């Protein structure tokens, strides 16, 4: 009997970090064959050629699909989706997977999903049902849900939303947030080892900062990032670790502003295109607060009982723990939120705060469903109507 071929697609460093333990679970199961397609930022020198990290982790990459253009305009992103769709169609024809595994809501995933749908390959989708009202990812995520056949969600509210979109409840599994496996399984670096790994010493307070473009708002990235940097000026004793944004519309101007800010504040600031999962997760346990608009601040950070200053609307709609402090993209609002995160009262409350995403052995649960589900009639979908 031939092994079931599960094709995992990854286009960014963050997404790969979330998928890592699932890929290991598949790789180590003798009844399964892991196929890997890398695309997007993984293949870009500008973003650190992070496909090399995948290979260093012991994975064999089956296909590399070049689709990321140098432009981060709306035309450039749309063209990238078109190029990616062609590349995925050709890759699927060569690999002939039994199922494609996709995570999230980026434009690379849209290309991968629509090519698989047309090729009549079942799609398993992770982290559907979530809402992020400030970005185009919102629409992409729900579109991929409708193209998919199995759904692995991070919370019961998200499961209900996927069902509300017409998906059969028997195919929607609330397994929790898959990225939390990293926190439980990675041998994290202690503070001294972490500082050595980034050649930078943390002082009090210390911040980890990741700010992505809010892609539904035109010409917004520069002004919003300027407000954030001006807010950081009010904490002149703080050490800051910046991780640069993904390849989204408006991302390059943010990278340029980070570079200038770090150059002007080199004694207390450092930036990275990619920290990698080990250093990034290790950073979460050593900094005093996480600042920006990354989903990590909503999902992973609460497990370290650290405060998240969540700026703007990019993560609007996601379930959040009480450790998340929301603020608008204005200097004074950001300053106030950071002060709250550092306050002794808030720090004391953090110790008893709980995350809504906590489930154990997420990767193993997902792998078992992928392994055991019958492929017969999996492509056939009937719209599930919710009774009044």
N, C-alpha and C positions, 0 to 999 in steps of 0.2 A: 504494500500500500504506500503510495507516494505521500510525502510530507505536505501538510498544508502550508502554502506560501503566503506569508503576511508581509506586505510591503509598507514600510514606515517612511513617511515623507517629512523632511525637516528643512526649514529655510533660514532659521535664525539661531543664534547661540542660546537665547533664553528658552526657545521651544525645545531645542535638543536637550537642554538640562532637565526639562520636565519629562521628556520621553525616555531618558537614559535607562532608568530601571526597568521600564516596560520592554525596551529593546533587549536588555540583558535577560529578562525572563523568557522572551521568545527565543533568543540565541541559545539558551541553555536547555531548552525543551527539545528532546530528540524527535518528537512528533511534529515539530514545526520547523519551517525554514524562514529565516529572517532575510528580507530584502530591504535595502536602504537606498532611497533616492535623496540626494542633497541638492539644494538649489539656493537661489537668492543670495543673502548676505554671506553664507558659508563660503561662496566661491569668489568673493570680492576682496582684493588686496586692501581696499579702503576700510573694510570692516574686519580685517585681521585674518583672512583665509582660514576661518574656524573649522572648515572640513578636516583640517589636519588634527584637530583635537579629537574628532570622532574616530579617526584612524588610530590615534595614539591610545584611545580607550579600548582598542582591540576589535573594532568593527570593520568589516569589509564593505566599502561603498560600491553598490552595483551600478548606479547611474549618477552622473553629474549633469544637471540641466542649467545651462546659463540662461538667465532671463532678466537679470538686474541691469538696467541701463544706468548711465552716469547721471541722468536727469532725475530729479525728485519732484518734478511738476506733475500735475494731474494727467497730462498727455503722456509723459514718460512712464508713469505707473500703469496707466491703461494699456500702453504698448507692451510693457513687461508682462502683463497678464496674458496678452495675445501670444507673445513669444513662448511663454511658459506653457500655455495650453498645447501648442504644437509639440513642444519638447516632451511633455508628459504623455501625450498620445503615442508618440514614438517609443518612449521608454516602456509603457505598459505593453505595447505590442511585442517588445523583445522579452520582457520579464514574465509576462502572463501570470500575474499574481492571482491568488484566490480571493484576496481581500486587500483593500488599501486602508491604512490607518492614518488619520489626520487629527491634528490638534489645533483648536483655536479658530482664528478669524482674520488672518493676514491675507493680502492679495495673492501671495504665492499659493496659499491653501485653496483659494477660489479657483485658480488655474488647475491645480491637481484634482480638485473635486469634479469640476465639470468635464475634464477629460476622462476620468474614471466612470462617471455617470453615463457618458455617451458610449464608452467601451463596454458597458454592462458588467462592471466590476463592483461588487458590494463594497460599501464604504462604512468604516467604523469611525465615529467622530467623538472626540473628547472635548469637554468644556463647552458644550452647547447650552442654550437656554439662558445665558448670562446677558446682561445689558450693559453697554458702555455708550451712553447717549452722545458723547462729544466727538465720536470718531466714526469713520466709514466702516470700521470693523464690525459695528453693530449690525449693519445690513449684510455684510459678508457672512458673519456667524450664522444668522438665521437662514440665509440662502444655502449654506453648506448643510445645515440641519435638514432642509427639505430634500437635498440630494443624497443624504446618508440613509443607512439601513439599520445601524446599531448606534446607540447613543450612550455615552458614559459622562454623567454630569457630576458636579461637585457639591450640590445641595438639593434638598427636596423642593425648594421653591423653583430651582432651575429645571428639575424634572417635570414639575407641573407646567412650566412654560413650554417645554418641548412637546408635551402632550397637547397643550393648547394649540400648537402649530399643526396638529393633526397627526402626530406620530403615535404609533401603537404603544400603549403602556408596557406591553410585554417586551418591547425592544429598548426601553429606556431604563438605565441602571444608575442609581445614585451610589457612586463608589467613593465620593469625596474628592479632594484636590490631589491630583497625582504628584504634583511637585513636592508635597509634604514627605514623600518617601525619601527625598534627598536629605531632609533634616534628620530623619530617623536612622538613615543608613550610612551617610557620609561620615568618615572620621575627620571631623572639623579641626581646623588649625587653632592652636591656642594663640593668645594675643601676641606673644613674642614671635612665633613662627609666622603668623599672618603679617605682622609688620615687616619682617624680613622678606617675605614673598613679594611685597609691593614696594620695598625700599622706602618706607615712609613710617613715621612714628605718630601714633594717635595721641592727642592731648584731650583734655576735658573742656568743653564738650566736643564730641566728634559726630559728623554727619555723613551719611551715605546718600548721594543725590542722583536721581535719575529722572529726567524730564523729557517726555516724548511730545511731538507735535500733536495738537488737537486738530485733526484733519478735516473736520466739518467747518472750520472757521478759516476763511482766506486771510493770508497775510497776518496771521496771528502769532506765529511762533516767536518772532524777534521781540515783540513788545512784551509778551508773557515771560520770556526768559530774562529779559532785562529787569522786570519786577522782582523775579526770584533772586537774581544776582545782587540787586540793590538791597534786598532783605538780608542776604547773607553778610553784607558789609556791616550790618548792625551786630554781628557776632564775630568780631574781629579776632577773638581768642580761639575760635573754633577751628578744628582741622576738618577738611572737607575732602571726601573721595567722590569724584564724579564718574559715573559710567555713562557713556555716550548713547544717544538714541538709536533706534532702529532706522532702516531705510524707508522712511515714510515721507510723504509730501511735507517739505519745510524742515526736514531733519538736518540738512547741511548747515543752515544758518545757526542752528543751536550748537552744533559741533564747533563751529568757528568762534562763537561767543564763549564757549567753555574753554577753548584753547587760549583765548586772549585773557580770560579771567585767571586761569591757572598760571599763565606767564606773569601776570601782574601781582599774583599772590603766591609765588612759588614756595614760600617758607611754610605755608599752612594748607596748600591745596595740591591735589594730584588728580589726574584723570586717566581713564582707561577706555579703549574701544571695547574691550571685553575682559572682565575679570575671570571668566570661567566659573563653573558651578562651585567648585571647592572654595575658591577665594571669595566668591560672592556670598555664599551661604555663611562662610566663616565670618565675613564682615558684619553680617546681621547680628551676630552674637556679641560683637565687640564695640560697635558704634552706640551712641546714645540716642539717636533718632534717625529715621529714614524720611527723606524729603523728596517730593516730586509727584508724579502721576502714574507710576508703574503699577501693574496688577500685583506685583510681588509685595508691595506695601499693604495691599488688602488681604492677600491670601497667606503668604509665608511669614511676614514679619510678626504678626500677632503671636506666633508660636514661641517667639523668643521674649515675649512680654516686653516688647519695645514699642514706643510710640511711632506712629506714621503721620506725617503732615501731608495730607492728600490735597493737591492743588488743582482747582478747576474742575471741569466736567468730564474729563477723559474716562474716569471710572464711575461716573454717575450711573446709578442703577444697580451696582453690585452690592450684594450682601456684605456688610462690614462688621467687624468687632468694635467694641467700645474703645479700643486702643487707636482707632483711626480718627484723626482730627481733620475735618474738612475745612477748606478755606478757599477764597476766591483768588484770582491771579492778580492780586494787588499787593504792593510792598507791605503796607501796614497790616493787612490781613494775614500775610505769611509770617511776619514778625510775631504777631500775637499768637498764632498757632504754634510756632516753634517755642515760644516762651511757655506756653501751656504744656507742651510735650516734655519740657525740661523741668517743670515745676515739681517740687517734692510731693505735693498732694497727688498730682497725676502719676508720678513714678510709683507711689505707694499703691494706687488703684490698679496699676498695670499687673501687679503680681497675682491678682485674682481674676483678671479678665480672661475670657475663653474665646476661642475661635469657632465660627460656625462651620468650618470646613474639615474638622478633624475626623478622619477615619483611617484605620490601619490597613497595611498590606494592599494598597490601592492597585499597584502594578500587577501583583499576582492575581487579584480579582479580575482585572481587565483581561489579562492573558488567558485565564481559564475560560472566560466567556468566548473569546476569539477562537479558542481551540475547540470548544465543545459545541458551539452553535451549529445547527444544521444549515448548510448552504443551499439546500433545496428550497426553492421559492423565496429565498431571502431578498431577491431583487424585486419581487412583487410587493407593492405597497398599496394598502387601502387607507384612504384618509379617515382618521379616527375622529368622529364627531363627539364633542362633549355634550352630554344631556343637560338640558336646562333644569 
